[in-house]
């Protein structure tokens, strides 16, 4: 490395270090600030009220909310899994019936001889 690139790396490292320290100091100040805590609480409460209002409005229009759509999607997935399991069992039962028919046909042929 050249002396110039080493100097640039040193400057970059110092600036990065100072930036990280400033960000950490700011974060610590925000965390310790009662006003920041109240603002976060108010924002969360507002978000919850907005979500409730959205659900109520969508319900009044007959449109499903995202929660209802997700619940329906889960139910459809469960139903699909059950249907697939039923199909597998039905296939196995049909295979057994075919085997039994084949065995009965073999027994009938042997008796006719």
ZADO-1210 file (C-alpha; in nm, 4 decimals, padded with zeros to 6 digits):
<atoms>
<atom x="00.0000" y="00.0000" z="00.0000" code="UNK" pos="1"/>
<atom x="00.1097" y="00.3496" z="-00.0621" code="UNK" pos="2"/>
<atom x="00.1378" y="00.6098" z="00.2090" code="UNK" pos="3"/>
<atom x="-00.1471" y="00.8051" z="00.0519" code="UNK" pos="4"/>
<atom x="-00.3903" y="00.5077" z="00.0571" code="UNK" pos="5"/>
<atom x="-00.2886" y="00.4272" z="00.4167" code="UNK" pos="6"/>
<atom x="-00.3607" y="00.7880" z="00.5120" code="UNK" pos="7"/>
<atom x="-00.7017" y="00.7721" z="00.3422" code="UNK" pos="8"/>
<atom x="-00.7828" y="00.4473" z="00.5249" code="UNK" pos="9"/>
<atom x="-00.6873" y="00.6101" z="00.8568" code="UNK" pos="10"/>
<atom x="-00.9076" y="00.9122" z="00.7889" code="UNK" pos="11"/>
<atom x="-01.1957" y="00.6875" z="00.6817" code="UNK" pos="12"/>
<atom x="-01.1611" y="00.4777" z="00.9974" code="UNK" pos="13"/>
<atom x="-01.1596" y="00.7890" z="01.2201" code="UNK" pos="14"/>
<atom x="-01.4646" y="00.9377" z="01.0469" code="UNK" pos="15"/>
<atom x="-01.6462" y="00.6051" z="01.0668" code="UNK" pos="16"/>
<atom x="-01.5605" y="00.5709" z="01.4353" code="UNK" pos="17"/>
<atom x="-01.6831" y="00.9236" z="01.5106" code="UNK" pos="18"/>
<atom x="-02.0031" y="00.8598" z="01.3132" code="UNK" pos="19"/>
<atom x="-02.0702" y="00.5384" z="01.5034" code="UNK" pos="20"/>
<atom x="-02.0123" y="00.7144" z="01.8347" code="UNK" pos="21"/>
<atom x="-02.2441" y="00.9995" z="01.7366" code="UNK" pos="22"/>
<atom x="-02.5158" y="00.7514" z="01.6337" code="UNK" pos="23"/>
<atom x="-02.4768" y="00.5607" z="01.9616" code="UNK" pos="24"/>
<atom x="-02.4944" y="00.8855" z="02.1623" code="UNK" pos="25"/>
<atom x="-02.8081" y="00.9920" z="01.9758" code="UNK" pos="26"/>
<atom x="-02.9718" y="00.6531" z="02.0285" code="UNK" pos="27"/>
<atom x="-02.8887" y="00.6639" z="02.3997" code="UNK" pos="28"/>
<atom x="-03.0312" y="01.0151" z="02.4300" code="UNK" pos="29"/>
<atom x="-03.3519" y="00.9084" z="02.2544" code="UNK" pos="30"/>
<atom x="-03.3922" y="00.5995" z="02.4693" code="UNK" pos="31"/>
<atom x="-03.3495" y="00.8033" z="02.7856" code="UNK" pos="32"/>
<atom x="-03.5910" y="01.0750" z="02.6742" code="UNK" pos="33"/>
<atom x="-03.9426" y="01.0567" z="02.8238" code="UNK" pos="34"/>
<atom x="-04.0729" y="01.2624" z="02.5305" code="UNK" pos="35"/>
<atom x="-03.9406" y="01.0035" z="02.2836" code="UNK" pos="36"/>
<atom x="-04.1029" y="00.7209" z="02.4813" code="UNK" pos="37"/>
<atom x="-04.4338" y="00.9067" z="02.4814" code="UNK" pos="38"/>
<atom x="-04.4056" y="00.9747" z="02.1080" code="UNK" pos="39"/>
<atom x="-04.3430" y="00.6056" z="02.0369" code="UNK" pos="40"/>
<atom x="-04.6380" y="00.5056" z="02.2566" code="UNK" pos="41"/>
<atom x="-04.8630" y="00.7583" z="02.0827" code="UNK" pos="42"/>
<atom x="-04.7518" y="00.6341" z="01.7407" code="UNK" pos="43"/>
<atom x="-04.8222" y="00.2714" z="01.8341" code="UNK" pos="44"/>
<atom x="-05.1654" y="00.3645" z="01.9723" code="UNK" pos="45"/>
<atom x="-05.2441" y="00.5634" z="01.6569" code="UNK" pos="46"/>
<atom x="-05.1402" y="00.2700" z="01.4395" code="UNK" pos="47"/>
<atom x="-05.3683" y="00.0374" z="01.6374" code="UNK" pos="48"/>
<atom x="-05.6613" y="00.2800" z="01.6096" code="UNK" pos="49"/>
<atom x="-05.6015" y="00.3165" z="01.2348" code="UNK" pos="50"/>
<atom x="-05.5938" y="-00.0619" z="01.1916" code="UNK" pos="51"/>
<atom x="-05.9196" y="-00.0952" z="01.3894" code="UNK" pos="52"/>
<atom x="-06.0806" y="00.1770" z="01.1788" code="UNK" pos="53"/>
<atom x="-05.9614" y="00.0090" z="00.8599" code="UNK" pos="54"/>
<atom x="-06.1049" y="-00.3268" z="00.9698" code="UNK" pos="55"/>
<atom x="-06.4372" y="-00.1613" z="01.0595" code="UNK" pos="56"/>
<atom x="-06.4551" y="00.0236" z="00.7276" code="UNK" pos="57"/>
<atom x="-06.3681" y="-00.2851" z="00.5268" code="UNK" pos="58"/>
<atom x="-06.6231" y="-00.4869" z="00.7224" code="UNK" pos="59"/>
<atom x="-06.8908" y="-00.2264" z="00.6509" code="UNK" pos="60"/>
<atom x="-06.8115" y="-00.2555" z="00.2797" code="UNK" pos="61"/>
<atom x="-06.8149" y="-00.6338" z="00.2950" code="UNK" pos="62"/>
<atom x="-06.4430" y="-00.6574" z="00.2183" code="UNK" pos="63"/>
<atom x="-06.2274" y="-00.8963" z="00.4185" code="UNK" pos="64"/>
<atom x="-05.9497" y="-00.7578" z="00.6324" code="UNK" pos="65"/>
<atom x="-05.5951" y="-00.8863" z="00.5982" code="UNK" pos="66"/>
<atom x="-05.6347" y="-01.0849" z="00.9220" code="UNK" pos="67"/>
<atom x="-05.9477" y="-01.2521" z="00.7881" code="UNK" pos="68"/>
<atom x="-05.7797" y="-01.3239" z="00.4552" code="UNK" pos="69"/>
<atom x="-05.4791" y="-01.4793" z="00.6322" code="UNK" pos="70"/>
<atom x="-05.7105" y="-01.6874" z="00.8526" code="UNK" pos="71"/>
<atom x="-05.8991" y="-01.8053" z="00.5441" code="UNK" pos="72"/>
<atom x="-05.5697" y="-01.8860" z="00.3702" code="UNK" pos="73"/>
<atom x="-05.4620" y="-02.1000" z="00.6687" code="UNK" pos="74"/>
<atom x="-05.7962" y="-02.2808" z="00.6687" code="UNK" pos="75"/>
<atom x="-05.7718" y="-02.3489" z="00.2950" code="UNK" pos="76"/>
<atom x="-05.4178" y="-02.4823" z="00.3432" code="UNK" pos="77"/>
<atom x="-05.5370" y="-02.7163" z="00.6207" code="UNK" pos="78"/>
<atom x="-05.8280" y="-02.8314" z="00.4042" code="UNK" pos="79"/>
<atom x="-05.5908" y="-02.8900" z="00.1130" code="UNK" pos="80"/>
<atom x="-05.3601" y="-03.0979" z="00.3339" code="UNK" pos="81"/>
<atom x="-05.6546" y="-03.3042" z="00.4592" code="UNK" pos="82"/>
<atom x="-05.7808" y="-03.3561" z="00.1052" code="UNK" pos="83"/>
<atom x="-05.4366" y="-03.4687" z="-00.0064" code="UNK" pos="84"/>
<atom x="-05.4193" y="-03.7132" z="00.2855" code="UNK" pos="85"/>
<atom x="-05.7662" y="-03.8452" z="00.1965" code="UNK" pos="86"/>
<atom x="-05.6599" y="-03.8918" z="-00.1663" code="UNK" pos="87"/>
<atom x="-05.3527" y="-04.0859" z="-00.0523" code="UNK" pos="88"/>
<atom x="-05.5663" y="-04.3098" z="00.1685" code="UNK" pos="89"/>
<atom x="-05.8178" y="-04.3633" z="-00.1117" code="UNK" pos="90"/>
<atom x="-05.5365" y="-04.4565" z="-00.3525" code="UNK" pos="91"/>
<atom x="-05.4022" y="-04.7062" z="-00.0978" code="UNK" pos="92"/>
<atom x="-05.7514" y="-04.8539" z="-00.0459" code="UNK" pos="93"/>
<atom x="-05.8017" y="-04.8880" z="-00.4236" code="UNK" pos="94"/>
<atom x="-05.4651" y="-05.0624" z="-00.4527" code="UNK" pos="95"/>
<atom x="-05.5715" y="-05.3084" z="-00.1801" code="UNK" pos="96"/>
<atom x="-05.9051" y="-05.3716" z="-00.3558" code="UNK" pos="97"/>
<atom x="-05.7219" y="-05.4436" z="-00.6827" code="UNK" pos="98"/>
<atom x="-05.4900" y="-05.6857" z="-00.5023" code="UNK" pos="99"/>
<atom x="-05.7849" y="-05.8626" z="-00.3376" code="UNK" pos="100"/>
<atom x="-05.9697" y="-05.8902" z="-00.6716" code="UNK" pos="101"/>
<atom x="-05.6593" y="-06.0340" z="-00.8304" code="UNK" pos="102"/>
<atom x="-05.6227" y="-06.2872" z="-00.5489" code="UNK" pos="103"/>
<atom x="-05.9925" y="-06.3808" z="-00.5734" code="UNK" pos="104"/>
<atom x="-05.9614" y="-06.4241" z="-00.9510" code="UNK" pos="105"/>
<atom x="-05.6576" y="-06.6478" z="-00.8991" code="UNK" pos="106"/>
<atom x="-05.8492" y="-06.8571" z="-00.6436" code="UNK" pos="107"/>
<atom x="-06.1480" y="-06.8826" z="-00.8809" code="UNK" pos="108"/>
<atom x="-05.9255" y="-06.9971" z="-01.1683" code="UNK" pos="109"/>
<atom x="-05.7616" y="-07.2627" z="-00.9509" code="UNK" pos="110"/>
<atom x="-06.1023" y="-07.3962" z="-00.8423" code="UNK" pos="111"/>
<atom x="-06.2243" y="-07.4234" z="-01.2024" code="UNK" pos="112"/>
<atom x="-05.9309" y="-07.6391" z="-01.3010" code="UNK" pos="113"/>
</atoms>
